[in-house]
């Protein structure tokens, strides 16, 4: 999550380097590339994306989606 958050911030700062407008810039971009799924932000700046939990059971990866 830290990697994705950093990418969101850096992408927004490339578009508009004014840190006072960071939240507005993130909202205006709308969608960012995430590691497991795209990251979208709604009008309230909440992330809108599925959650994943990956475990290893009997030597096999199992992914659970929320």
CHARMM-style PDB file with segment names, atoms N, HN, CA, C and O in Angstrom:
ATOM      1  N   UNK     1       0.812  -1.192   0.000  1.00  0.00      PROA
ATOM      2  CA  UNK     1       0.000   0.000   0.000  1.00  0.00      PROA
ATOM      3  C   UNK     1       0.859   1.260   0.000  1.00  0.00      PROA
ATOM      4  O   UNK     1       0.494   2.262  -0.614  1.00  0.00      PROA
ATOM      5  N   UNK     2       1.981   1.211   0.678  1.00  0.00      PROA
ATOM      6  HN  UNK     2       2.277   0.397   1.177  1.00  0.00      PROA
ATOM      7  CA  UNK     2       2.868   2.376   0.704  1.00  0.00      PROA
ATOM      8  C   UNK     2       3.397   2.681  -0.695  1.00  0.00      PROA
ATOM      9  O   UNK     2       3.503   3.844  -1.085  1.00  0.00      PROA
ATOM     10  N   UNK     3       3.726   1.633  -1.446  1.00  0.00      PROA
ATOM     11  HN  UNK     3       3.640   0.688  -1.129  1.00  0.00      PROA
ATOM     12  CA  UNK     3       4.217   1.815  -2.815  1.00  0.00      PROA
ATOM     13  C   UNK     3       3.146   2.480  -3.677  1.00  0.00      PROA
ATOM     14  O   UNK     3       3.432   3.416  -4.424  1.00  0.00      PROA
ATOM     15  N   UNK     4       1.910   1.990  -3.567  1.00  0.00      PROA
ATOM     16  HN  UNK     4       1.677   1.230  -2.960  1.00  0.00      PROA
ATOM     17  CA  UNK     4       0.828   2.556  -4.365  1.00  0.00      PROA
ATOM     18  C   UNK     4       0.517   3.989  -3.941  1.00  0.00      PROA
ATOM     19  O   UNK     4       0.288   4.848  -4.792  1.00  0.00      PROA
ATOM     20  N   UNK     5       0.506   4.252  -2.654  1.00  0.00      PROA
ATOM     21  HN  UNK     5       0.692   3.554  -1.962  1.00  0.00      PROA
ATOM     22  CA  UNK     5       0.249   5.606  -2.168  1.00  0.00      PROA
ATOM     23  C   UNK     5       1.316   6.575  -2.679  1.00  0.00      PROA
ATOM     24  O   UNK     5       1.006   7.699  -3.074  1.00  0.00      PROA
ATOM     25  N   UNK     6       2.561   6.134  -2.668  1.00  0.00      PROA
ATOM     26  HN  UNK     6       2.813   5.220  -2.347  1.00  0.00      PROA
ATOM     27  CA  UNK     6       3.654   6.968  -3.168  1.00  0.00      PROA
ATOM     28  C   UNK     6       3.467   7.255  -4.651  1.00  0.00      PROA
ATOM     29  O   UNK     6       3.682   8.383  -5.094  1.00  0.00      PROA
ATOM     30  N   UNK     7       3.074   6.256  -5.418  1.00  0.00      PROA
ATOM     31  HN  UNK     7       2.899   5.339  -5.059  1.00  0.00      PROA
ATOM     32  CA  UNK     7       2.850   6.464  -6.847  1.00  0.00      PROA
ATOM     33  C   UNK     7       1.705   7.432  -7.109  1.00  0.00      PROA
ATOM     34  O   UNK     7       1.788   8.252  -8.023  1.00  0.00      PROA
ATOM     35  N   UNK     8       0.649   7.349  -6.326  1.00  0.00      PROA
ATOM     36  HN  UNK     8       0.583   6.683  -5.583  1.00  0.00      PROA
ATOM     37  CA  UNK     8      -0.472   8.276  -6.473  1.00  0.00      PROA
ATOM     38  C   UNK     8       0.008   9.709  -6.223  1.00  0.00      PROA
ATOM     39  O   UNK     8      -0.283  10.614  -7.005  1.00  0.00      PROA
ATOM     40  N   UNK     9       0.735   9.900  -5.142  1.00  0.00      PROA
ATOM     41  HN  UNK     9       0.971   9.165  -4.507  1.00  0.00      PROA
ATOM     42  CA  UNK     9       1.221  11.240  -4.791  1.00  0.00      PROA
ATOM     43  C   UNK     9       2.185  11.778  -5.841  1.00  0.00      PROA
ATOM     44  O   UNK     9       2.076  12.933  -6.253  1.00  0.00      PROA
ATOM     45  N   UNK    10       3.125  10.949  -6.272  1.00  0.00      PROA
ATOM     46  HN  UNK    10       3.213  10.010  -5.938  1.00  0.00      PROA
ATOM     47  CA  UNK    10       4.100  11.410  -7.263  1.00  0.00      PROA
ATOM     48  C   UNK    10       3.447  11.726  -8.607  1.00  0.00      PROA
ATOM     49  O   UNK    10       3.813  12.697  -9.269  1.00  0.00      PROA
ATOM     50  N   UNK    11       2.486  10.907  -8.999  1.00  0.00      PROA
ATOM     51  HN  UNK    11       2.188  10.118  -8.460  1.00  0.00      PROA
ATOM     52  CA  UNK    11       1.768  11.172 -10.251  1.00  0.00      PROA
ATOM     53  C   UNK    11       1.021  12.496 -10.174  1.00  0.00      PROA
ATOM     54  O   UNK    11       1.049  13.289 -11.115  1.00  0.00      PROA
ATOM     55  N   UNK    12       0.356  12.729  -9.050  1.00  0.00      PROA
ATOM     56  HN  UNK    12       0.334  12.085  -8.286  1.00  0.00      PROA
ATOM     57  CA  UNK    12      -0.385  13.980  -8.875  1.00  0.00      PROA
ATOM     58  C   UNK    12       0.558  15.180  -8.842  1.00  0.00      PROA
ATOM     59  O   UNK    12       0.259  16.223  -9.425  1.00  0.00      PROA
ATOM     60  N   UNK    13       1.693  15.035  -8.164  1.00  0.00      PROA
ATOM     61  HN  UNK    13       1.936  14.189  -7.691  1.00  0.00      PROA
ATOM     62  CA  UNK    13       2.639  16.155  -8.089  1.00  0.00      PROA
ATOM     63  C   UNK    13       3.276  16.450  -9.447  1.00  0.00      PROA
ATOM     64  O   UNK    13       3.643  17.593  -9.719  1.00  0.00      PROA
ATOM     65  N   UNK    14       3.410  15.437 -10.298  1.00  0.00      PROA
ATOM     66  HN  UNK    14       3.111  14.509 -10.077  1.00  0.00      PROA
ATOM     67  CA  UNK    14       3.915  15.687 -11.655  1.00  0.00      PROA
ATOM     68  C   UNK    14       2.913  16.507 -12.449  1.00  0.00      PROA
ATOM     69  O   UNK    14       3.295  17.366 -13.243  1.00  0.00      PROA
ATOM     70  N   UNK    15       1.626  16.239 -12.235  1.00  0.00      PROA
ATOM     71  HN  UNK    15       1.315  15.541 -11.590  1.00  0.00      PROA
ATOM     72  CA  UNK    15       0.589  16.983 -12.954  1.00  0.00      PROA
ATOM     73  C   UNK    15       0.464  18.405 -12.419  1.00  0.00      PROA
ATOM     74  O   UNK    15       0.309  19.353 -13.188  1.00  0.00      PROA
ATOM     75  N   UNK    16       0.533  18.546 -11.091  1.00  0.00      PROA
ATOM     76  HN  UNK    16       0.659  17.776 -10.466  1.00  0.00      PROA
ATOM     77  CA  UNK    16       0.427  19.871 -10.472  1.00  0.00      PROA
ATOM     78  C   UNK    16       1.334  19.881  -9.236  1.00  0.00      PROA
ATOM     79  O   UNK    16       0.981  19.281  -8.221  1.00  0.00      PROA
ATOM     80  N   UNK    17       2.483  20.543  -9.295  1.00  0.00      PROA
ATOM     81  HN  UNK    17       2.770  21.031 -10.120  1.00  0.00      PROA
ATOM     82  CA  UNK    17       3.451  20.502  -8.192  1.00  0.00      PROA
ATOM     83  C   UNK    17       3.068  21.306  -6.948  1.00  0.00      PROA
ATOM     84  O   UNK    17       3.826  21.332  -5.978  1.00  0.00      PROA
ATOM     85  N   UNK    18       1.914  21.959  -6.961  1.00  0.00      PROA
ATOM     86  HN  UNK    18       1.298  21.938  -7.749  1.00  0.00      PROA
ATOM     87  CA  UNK    18       1.480  22.738  -5.799  1.00  0.00      PROA
ATOM     88  C   UNK    18       0.930  21.797  -4.724  1.00  0.00      PROA
ATOM     89  O   UNK    18      -0.149  21.232  -4.908  1.00  0.00      PROA
ATOM     90  N   UNK    19       1.644  21.612  -3.603  1.00  0.00      PROA
ATOM     91  HN  UNK    19       2.520  22.071  -3.453  1.00  0.00      PROA
ATOM     92  CA  UNK    19       1.183  20.669  -2.573  1.00  0.00      PROA
ATOM     93  C   UNK    19      -0.143  21.076  -1.938  1.00  0.00      PROA
ATOM     94  O   UNK    19      -0.846  20.226  -1.393  1.00  0.00      PROA
ATOM     95  N   UNK    20      -0.493  22.348  -1.996  1.00  0.00      PROA
ATOM     96  HN  UNK    20       0.079  23.038  -2.438  1.00  0.00      PROA
ATOM     97  CA  UNK    20      -1.773  22.789  -1.448  1.00  0.00      PROA
ATOM     98  C   UNK    20      -2.959  22.297  -2.279  1.00  0.00      PROA
ATOM     99  O   UNK    20      -4.092  22.281  -1.798  1.00  0.00      PROA
ATOM    100  N   UNK    21      -2.702  21.902  -3.509  1.00  0.00      PROA
ATOM    101  HN  UNK    21      -1.781  21.915  -3.900  1.00  0.00      PROA
ATOM    102  CA  UNK    21      -3.762  21.425  -4.395  1.00  0.00      PROA
ATOM    103  C   UNK    21      -3.664  19.919  -4.644  1.00  0.00      PROA
ATOM    104  O   UNK    21      -4.280  19.401  -5.576  1.00  0.00      PROA
ATOM    105  N   UNK    22      -2.898  19.222  -3.817  1.00  0.00      PROA
ATOM    106  HN  UNK    22      -2.399  19.642  -3.059  1.00  0.00      PROA
ATOM    107  CA  UNK    22      -2.654  17.789  -4.019  1.00  0.00      PROA
ATOM    108  C   UNK    22      -3.948  16.978  -4.013  1.00  0.00      PROA
ATOM    109  O   UNK    22      -4.185  16.192  -4.931  1.00  0.00      PROA
ATOM    110  N   UNK    23      -4.785  17.156  -2.996  1.00  0.00      PROA
ATOM    111  HN  UNK    23      -4.593  17.794  -2.250  1.00  0.00      PROA
ATOM    112  CA  UNK    23      -6.025  16.380  -2.899  1.00  0.00      PROA
ATOM    113  C   UNK    23      -6.925  16.626  -4.110  1.00  0.00      PROA
ATOM    114  O   UNK    23      -7.497  15.685  -4.661  1.00  0.00      PROA
ATOM    115  N   UNK    24      -7.051  17.864  -4.518  1.00  0.00      PROA
ATOM    116  HN  UNK    24      -6.587  18.628  -4.071  1.00  0.00      PROA
ATOM    117  CA  UNK    24      -7.890  18.203  -5.673  1.00  0.00      PROA
ATOM    118  C   UNK    24      -7.309  17.599  -6.950  1.00  0.00      PROA
ATOM    119  O   UNK    24      -8.058  17.140  -7.813  1.00  0.00      PROA
ATOM    120  N   UNK    25      -5.998  17.595  -7.077  1.00  0.00      PROA
ATOM    121  HN  UNK    25      -5.389  17.968  -6.377  1.00  0.00      PROA
ATOM    122  CA  UNK    25      -5.353  17.028  -8.254  1.00  0.00      PROA
ATOM    123  C   UNK    25      -5.573  15.521  -8.309  1.00  0.00      PROA
ATOM    124  O   UNK    25      -5.866  14.973  -9.372  1.00  0.00      PROA
ATOM    125  N   UNK    26      -5.435  14.852  -7.173  1.00  0.00      PROA
ATOM    126  HN  UNK    26      -5.197  15.297  -6.309  1.00  0.00      PROA
ATOM    127  CA  UNK    26      -5.664  13.398  -7.123  1.00  0.00      PROA
ATOM    128  C   UNK    26      -7.089  13.087  -7.571  1.00  0.00      PROA
ATOM    129  O   UNK    26      -7.301  12.174  -8.369  1.00  0.00      PROA
ATOM    130  N   UNK    27      -8.063  13.835  -7.066  1.00  0.00      PROA
ATOM    131  HN  UNK    27      -7.890  14.576  -6.417  1.00  0.00      PROA
ATOM    132  CA  UNK    27      -9.454  13.615  -7.444  1.00  0.00      PROA
ATOM    133  C   UNK    27      -9.665  13.866  -8.932  1.00  0.00      PROA
ATOM    134  O   UNK    27     -10.420  13.144  -9.584  1.00  0.00      PROA
ATOM    135  N   UNK    28      -9.006  14.879  -9.467  1.00  0.00      PROA
ATOM    136  HN  UNK    28      -8.393  15.465  -8.938  1.00  0.00      PROA
ATOM    137  CA  UNK    28      -9.206  15.220 -10.883  1.00  0.00      PROA
ATOM    138  C   UNK    28      -8.614  14.162 -11.820  1.00  0.00      PROA
ATOM    139  O   UNK    28      -9.120  13.960 -12.923  1.00  0.00      PROA
ATOM    140  N   UNK    29      -7.552  13.494 -11.387  1.00  0.00      PROA
ATOM    141  HN  UNK    29      -7.141  13.658 -10.491  1.00  0.00      PROA
ATOM    142  CA  UNK    29      -6.949  12.446 -12.223  1.00  0.00      PROA
ATOM    143  C   UNK    29      -7.897  11.252 -12.306  1.00  0.00      PROA
ATOM    144  O   UNK    29      -8.100  10.682 -13.378  1.00  0.00      PROA
ATOM    145  N   UNK    30      -8.463  10.887 -11.183  1.00  0.00      PROA
ATOM    146  HN  UNK    30      -8.298  11.351 -10.312  1.00  0.00      PROA
ATOM    147  CA  UNK    30      -9.496   9.860 -11.177  1.00  0.00      PROA
ATOM    148  C   UNK    30      -9.026   8.439 -11.022  1.00  0.00      PROA
ATOM    149  O   UNK    30      -9.469   7.760 -10.096  1.00  0.00      PROA
ATOM    150  N   UNK    31      -8.148   7.949 -11.882  1.00  0.00      PROA
ATOM    151  HN  UNK    31      -7.788   8.501 -12.635  1.00  0.00      PROA
ATOM    152  CA  UNK    31      -7.744   6.548 -11.840  1.00  0.00      PROA
ATOM    153  C   UNK    31      -6.220   6.425 -11.927  1.00  0.00      PROA
ATOM    154  O   UNK    31      -5.565   7.101 -12.720  1.00  0.00      PROA
ATOM    155  N   UNK    32      -5.688   5.550 -11.096  1.00  0.00      PROA
ATOM    156  HN  UNK    32      -6.220   5.001 -10.451  1.00  0.00      PROA
ATOM    157  CA  UNK    32      -4.247   5.315 -11.047  1.00  0.00      PROA
ATOM    158  C   UNK    32      -3.980   3.818 -11.204  1.00  0.00      PROA
ATOM    159  O   UNK    32      -4.831   2.991 -10.875  1.00  0.00      PROA
ATOM    160  N   UNK    33      -2.818   3.484 -11.696  1.00  0.00      PROA
ATOM    161  HN  UNK    33      -2.127   4.155 -11.963  1.00  0.00      PROA
ATOM    162  CA  UNK    33      -2.438   2.084 -11.822  1.00  0.00      PROA
ATOM    163  C   UNK    33      -2.024   1.547 -10.459  1.00  0.00      PROA
ATOM    164  O   UNK    33      -1.137   2.103  -9.810  1.00  0.00      PROA
ATOM    165  N   UNK    34      -2.667   0.467 -10.026  1.00  0.00      PROA
ATOM    166  HN  UNK    34      -3.388   0.017 -10.553  1.00  0.00      PROA
ATOM    167  CA  UNK    34      -2.312  -0.188  -8.779  1.00  0.00      PROA
ATOM    168  C   UNK    34      -1.609  -1.504  -9.060  1.00  0.00      PROA
ATOM    169  O   UNK    34      -1.539  -1.942 -10.208  1.00  0.00      PROA
ATOM    170  N   UNK    35      -1.093  -2.128  -8.027  1.00  0.00      PROA
ATOM    171  HN  UNK    35      -1.150  -1.772  -7.094  1.00  0.00      PROA
ATOM    172  CA  UNK    35      -0.402  -3.397  -8.216  1.00  0.00      PROA
ATOM    173  C   UNK    35      -1.359  -4.542  -8.532  1.00  0.00      PROA
ATOM    174  O   UNK    35      -1.031  -5.420  -9.330  1.00  0.00      PROA
ATOM    175  N   UNK    36      -2.545  -4.540  -7.912  1.00  0.00      PROA
ATOM    176  HN  UNK    36      -2.812  -3.827  -7.264  1.00  0.00      PROA
ATOM    177  CA  UNK    36      -3.505  -5.610  -8.138  1.00  0.00      PROA
ATOM    178  C   UNK    36      -4.727  -5.154  -8.929  1.00  0.00      PROA
ATOM    179  O   UNK    36      -5.370  -5.962  -9.599  1.00  0.00      PROA
ATOM    180  N   UNK    37      -5.043  -3.894  -8.856  1.00  0.00      PROA
ATOM    181  HN  UNK    37      -4.521  -3.237  -8.312  1.00  0.00      PROA
ATOM    182  CA  UNK    37      -6.218  -3.360  -9.549  1.00  0.00      PROA
ATOM    183  C   UNK    37      -6.068  -1.848  -9.657  1.00  0.00      PROA
ATOM    184  O   UNK    37      -5.311  -1.239  -8.901  1.00  0.00      PROA
ATOM    185  N   UNK    38      -6.789  -1.246 -10.596  1.00  0.00      PROA
ATOM    186  HN  UNK    38      -7.404  -1.741 -11.210  1.00  0.00      PROA
ATOM    187  CA  UNK    38      -6.748   0.217 -10.680  1.00  0.00      PROA
ATOM    188  C   UNK    38      -7.252   0.843  -9.382  1.00  0.00      PROA
ATOM    189  O   UNK    38      -8.095   0.273  -8.689  1.00  0.00      PROA
ATOM    190  N   UNK    39      -6.732   2.005  -9.069  1.00  0.00      PROA
ATOM    191  HN  UNK    39      -6.048   2.469  -9.632  1.00  0.00      PROA
ATOM    192  CA  UNK    39      -7.156   2.758  -7.895  1.00  0.00      PROA
ATOM    193  C   UNK    39      -7.938   3.965  -8.399  1.00  0.00      PROA
ATOM    194  O   UNK    39      -7.424   4.782  -9.163  1.00  0.00      PROA
ATOM    195  N   UNK    40      -9.186   4.063  -7.958  1.00  0.00      PROA
ATOM    196  HN  UNK    40      -9.604   3.400  -7.337  1.00  0.00      PROA
ATOM    197  CA  UNK    40     -10.026   5.197  -8.339  1.00  0.00      PROA
ATOM    198  C   UNK    40     -10.442   5.929  -7.075  1.00  0.00      PROA
ATOM    199  O   UNK    40     -10.618   5.321  -6.019  1.00  0.00      PROA
ATOM    200  N   UNK    41     -10.594   7.221  -7.193  1.00  0.00      PROA
ATOM    201  HN  UNK    41     -10.450   7.715  -8.050  1.00  0.00      PROA
ATOM    202  CA  UNK    41     -11.025   8.029  -6.060  1.00  0.00      PROA
ATOM    203  C   UNK    41     -12.355   8.683  -6.396  1.00  0.00      PROA
ATOM    204  O   UNK    41     -12.536   9.222  -7.488  1.00  0.00      PROA
ATOM    205  N   UNK    42     -13.285   8.631  -5.444  1.00  0.00      PROA
ATOM    206  HN  UNK    42     -13.138   8.193  -4.557  1.00  0.00      PROA
ATOM    207  CA  UNK    42     -14.592   9.241  -5.668  1.00  0.00      PROA
ATOM    208  C   UNK    42     -14.548  10.723  -5.286  1.00  0.00      PROA
ATOM    209  O   UNK    42     -13.489  11.255  -4.952  1.00  0.00      PROA
ATOM    210  N   UNK    43     -15.692  11.373  -5.338  1.00  0.00      PROA
ATOM    211  HN  UNK    43     -16.552  10.941  -5.610  1.00  0.00      PROA
ATOM    212  CA  UNK    43     -15.769  12.820  -5.051  1.00  0.00      PROA
ATOM    213  C   UNK    43     -15.379  13.146  -3.616  1.00  0.00      PROA
ATOM    214  O   UNK    43     -15.008  14.281  -3.318  1.00  0.00      PROA
ATOM    215  N   UNK    44     -15.462  12.157  -2.724  1.00  0.00      PROA
ATOM    216  HN  UNK    44     -15.764  11.235  -2.967  1.00  0.00      PROA
ATOM    217  CA  UNK    44     -15.083  12.361  -1.327  1.00  0.00      PROA
ATOM    218  C   UNK    44     -13.627  11.970  -1.067  1.00  0.00      PROA
ATOM    219  O   UNK    44     -13.155  11.984   0.069  1.00  0.00      PROA
ATOM    220  N   UNK    45     -12.930  11.621  -2.154  1.00  0.00      PROA
ATOM    221  HN  UNK    45     -13.314  11.610  -3.078  1.00  0.00      PROA
ATOM    222  CA  UNK    45     -11.514  11.222  -2.124  1.00  0.00      PROA
ATOM    223  C   UNK    45     -11.301   9.891  -1.411  1.00  0.00      PROA
ATOM    224  O   UNK    45     -10.226   9.629  -0.871  1.00  0.00      PROA
ATOM    225  N   UNK    46     -12.334   9.055  -1.416  1.00  0.00      PROA
ATOM    226  HN  UNK    46     -13.207   9.268  -1.855  1.00  0.00      PROA
ATOM    227  CA  UNK    46     -12.197   7.702  -0.883  1.00  0.00      PROA
ATOM    228  C   UNK    46     -11.777   6.774  -2.014  1.00  0.00      PROA
ATOM    229  O   UNK    46     -12.252   6.907  -3.141  1.00  0.00      PROA
ATOM    230  N   UNK    47     -10.893   5.842  -1.715  1.00  0.00      PROA
ATOM    231  HN  UNK    47     -10.506   5.734  -0.799  1.00  0.00      PROA
ATOM    232  CA  UNK    47     -10.459   4.873  -2.721  1.00  0.00      PROA
ATOM    233  C   UNK    47     -11.594   3.900  -3.008  1.00  0.00      PROA
ATOM    234  O   UNK    47     -12.246   3.392  -2.095  1.00  0.00      PROA
ATOM    235  N   UNK    48     -11.813   3.656  -4.280  1.00  0.00      PROA
ATOM    236  HN  UNK    48     -11.283   4.068  -5.021  1.00  0.00      PROA
ATOM    237  CA  UNK    48     -12.858   2.738  -4.718  1.00  0.00      PROA
ATOM    238  C   UNK    48     -12.185   1.617  -5.487  1.00  0.00      PROA
ATOM    239  O   UNK    48     -11.907   1.739  -6.680  1.00  0.00      PROA
ATOM    240  N   UNK    49     -11.926   0.510  -4.776  1.00  0.00      PROA
ATOM    241  HN  UNK    49     -12.152   0.411  -3.807  1.00  0.00      PROA
ATOM    242  CA  UNK    49     -11.274  -0.628  -5.414  1.00  0.00      PROA
ATOM    243  C   UNK    49     -11.478  -1.867  -4.559  1.00  0.00      PROA
ATOM    244  O   UNK    49     -11.720  -1.759  -3.356  1.00  0.00      PROA
ATOM    245  N   UNK    50     -11.384  -3.029  -5.161  1.00  0.00      PROA
ATOM    246  HN  UNK    50     -11.187  -3.117  -6.138  1.00  0.00      PROA
ATOM    247  CA  UNK    50     -11.541  -4.258  -4.369  1.00  0.00      PROA
ATOM    248  C   UNK    50     -10.335  -4.493  -3.469  1.00  0.00      PROA
ATOM    249  O   UNK    50      -9.228  -4.032  -3.749  1.00  0.00      PROA
ATOM    250  N   UNK    51     -10.574  -5.212  -2.395  1.00  0.00      PROA
ATOM    251  HN  UNK    51     -11.473  -5.586  -2.167  1.00  0.00      PROA
ATOM    252  CA  UNK    51      -9.492  -5.595  -1.487  1.00  0.00      PROA
ATOM    253  C   UNK    51      -9.120  -7.046  -1.756  1.00  0.00      PROA
ATOM    254  O   UNK    51      -9.985  -7.861  -2.077  1.00  0.00      PROA
ATOM    255  N   UNK    52      -7.857  -7.366  -1.630  1.00  0.00      PROA
ATOM    256  HN  UNK    52      -7.154  -6.704  -1.370  1.00  0.00      PROA
ATOM    257  CA  UNK    52      -7.383  -8.724  -1.837  1.00  0.00      PROA
ATOM    258  C   UNK    52      -6.545  -9.161  -0.647  1.00  0.00      PROA
ATOM    259  O   UNK    52      -5.763  -8.384  -0.097  1.00  0.00      PROA
ATOM    260  N   UNK    53      -6.719 -10.400  -0.267  1.00  0.00      PROA
ATOM    261  HN  UNK    53      -7.354 -11.031  -0.714  1.00  0.00      PROA
ATOM    262  CA  UNK    53      -5.852 -11.018   0.726  1.00  0.00      PROA
ATOM    263  C   UNK    53      -5.307 -12.278   0.070  1.00  0.00      PROA
ATOM    264  O   UNK    53      -6.073 -13.115  -0.406  1.00  0.00      PROA
ATOM    265  N   UNK    54      -4.001 -12.413   0.044  1.00  0.00      PROA
ATOM    266  HN  UNK    54      -3.378 -11.733   0.431  1.00  0.00      PROA
ATOM    267  CA  UNK    54      -3.377 -13.587  -0.544  1.00  0.00      PROA
ATOM    268  C   UNK    54      -2.690 -14.378   0.547  1.00  0.00      PROA
ATOM    269  O   UNK    54      -1.933 -13.827   1.346  1.00  0.00      PROA
ATOM    270  N   UNK    55      -2.959 -15.683   0.578  1.00  0.00      PROA
ATOM    271  HN  UNK    55      -3.574 -16.131  -0.071  1.00  0.00      PROA
ATOM    272  CA  UNK    55      -2.332 -16.584   1.542  1.00  0.00      PROA
ATOM    273  C   UNK    55      -1.702 -17.748   0.791  1.00  0.00      PROA
ATOM    274  O   UNK    55      -1.972 -17.959  -0.391  1.00  0.00      PROA
ATOM    275  N   UNK    56      -0.872 -18.489   1.483  1.00  0.00      PROA
ATOM    276  HN  UNK    56      -0.653 -18.318   2.444  1.00  0.00      PROA
ATOM    277  CA  UNK    56      -0.306 -19.712   0.923  1.00  0.00      PROA
ATOM    278  C   UNK    56      -0.836 -20.862   1.766  1.00  0.00      PROA
ATOM    279  O   UNK    56      -0.636 -20.906   2.980  1.00  0.00      PROA
ATOM    280  N   UNK    57      -1.515 -21.791   1.103  1.00  0.00      PROA
ATOM    281  HN  UNK    57      -1.678 -21.755   0.117  1.00  0.00      PROA
ATOM    282  CA  UNK    57      -2.083 -22.943   1.781  1.00  0.00      PROA
ATOM    283  C   UNK    57      -1.681 -24.191   1.008  1.00  0.00      PROA
ATOM    284  O   UNK    57      -1.964 -24.314  -0.184  1.00  0.00      PROA
ATOM    285  N   UNK    58      -1.027 -25.103   1.686  1.00  0.00      PROA
ATOM    286  HN  UNK    58      -0.797 -25.003   2.654  1.00  0.00      PROA
ATOM    287  CA  UNK    58      -0.530 -26.326   1.048  1.00  0.00      PROA
ATOM    288  C   UNK    58       0.362 -26.016  -0.153  1.00  0.00      PROA
ATOM    289  O   UNK    58       0.320 -26.715  -1.165  1.00  0.00      PROA
ATOM    290  N   UNK    59       1.163 -24.971  -0.030  1.00  0.00      PROA
ATOM    291  HN  UNK    59       1.197 -24.404   0.793  1.00  0.00      PROA
ATOM    292  CA  UNK    59       2.110 -24.622  -1.086  1.00  0.00      PROA
ATOM    293  C   UNK    59       1.498 -23.910  -2.276  1.00  0.00      PROA
ATOM    294  O   UNK    59       2.176 -23.706  -3.283  1.00  0.00      PROA
ATOM    295  N   UNK    60       0.221 -23.522  -2.185  1.00  0.00      PROA
ATOM    296  HN  UNK    60      -0.330 -23.688  -1.367  1.00  0.00      PROA
ATOM    297  CA  UNK    60      -0.444 -22.841  -3.307  1.00  0.00      PROA
ATOM    298  C   UNK    60      -0.946 -21.485  -2.852  1.00  0.00      PROA
ATOM    299  O   UNK    60      -1.444 -21.327  -1.738  1.00  0.00      PROA
ATOM    300  N   UNK    61      -0.805 -20.513  -3.735  1.00  0.00      PROA
ATOM    301  HN  UNK    61      -0.400 -20.641  -4.641  1.00  0.00      PROA
ATOM    302  CA  UNK    61      -1.325 -19.174  -3.449  1.00  0.00      PROA
ATOM    303  C   UNK    61      -2.839 -19.197  -3.590  1.00  0.00      PROA
ATOM    304  O   UNK    61      -3.379 -19.756  -4.545  1.00  0.00      PROA
ATOM    305  N   UNK    62      -3.515 -18.581  -2.628  1.00  0.00      PROA
ATOM    306  HN  UNK    62      -3.077 -18.127  -1.852  1.00  0.00      PROA
ATOM    307  CA  UNK    62      -4.971 -18.430  -2.683  1.00  0.00      PROA
ATOM    308  C   UNK    62      -5.285 -16.959  -2.460  1.00  0.00      PROA
ATOM    309  O   UNK    62      -4.829 -16.353  -1.490  1.00  0.00      PROA
ATOM    310  N   UNK    63      -6.057 -16.404  -3.357  1.00  0.00      PROA
ATOM    311  HN  UNK    63      -6.427 -16.896  -4.144  1.00  0.00      PROA
ATOM    312  CA  UNK    63      -6.422 -14.998  -3.255  1.00  0.00      PROA
ATOM    313  C   UNK    63      -7.897 -14.895  -2.923  1.00  0.00      PROA
ATOM    314  O   UNK    63      -8.742 -15.525  -3.559  1.00  0.00      PROA
ATOM    315  N   UNK    64      -8.189 -14.095  -1.920  1.00  0.00      PROA
ATOM    316  HN  UNK    64      -7.503 -13.583  -1.403  1.00  0.00      PROA
ATOM    317  CA  UNK    64      -9.558 -13.855  -1.495  1.00  0.00      PROA
ATOM    318  C   UNK    64      -9.881 -12.399  -1.785  1.00  0.00      PROA
ATOM    319  O   UNK    64      -9.149 -11.492  -1.390  1.00  0.00      PROA
ATOM    320  N   UNK    65     -10.970 -12.196  -2.470  1.00  0.00      PROA
ATOM    321  HN  UNK    65     -11.564 -12.933  -2.791  1.00  0.00      PROA
ATOM    322  CA  UNK    65     -11.376 -10.841  -2.849  1.00  0.00      PROA
ATOM    323  C   UNK    65     -12.524 -10.391  -1.965  1.00  0.00      PROA
ATOM    324  O   UNK    65     -13.429 -11.166  -1.655  1.00  0.00      PROA
ATOM    325  N   UNK    66     -12.476  -9.133  -1.565  1.00  0.00      PROA
ATOM    326  HN  UNK    66     -11.741  -8.504  -1.817  1.00  0.00      PROA
ATOM    327  CA  UNK    66     -13.547  -8.573  -0.743  1.00  0.00      PROA
ATOM    328  C   UNK    66     -14.457  -7.732  -1.580  1.00  0.00      PROA
ATOM    329  OT1 UNK    66     -15.425  -7.171  -1.067  1.00  0.00      PROA
TER     330      UNK     66
END
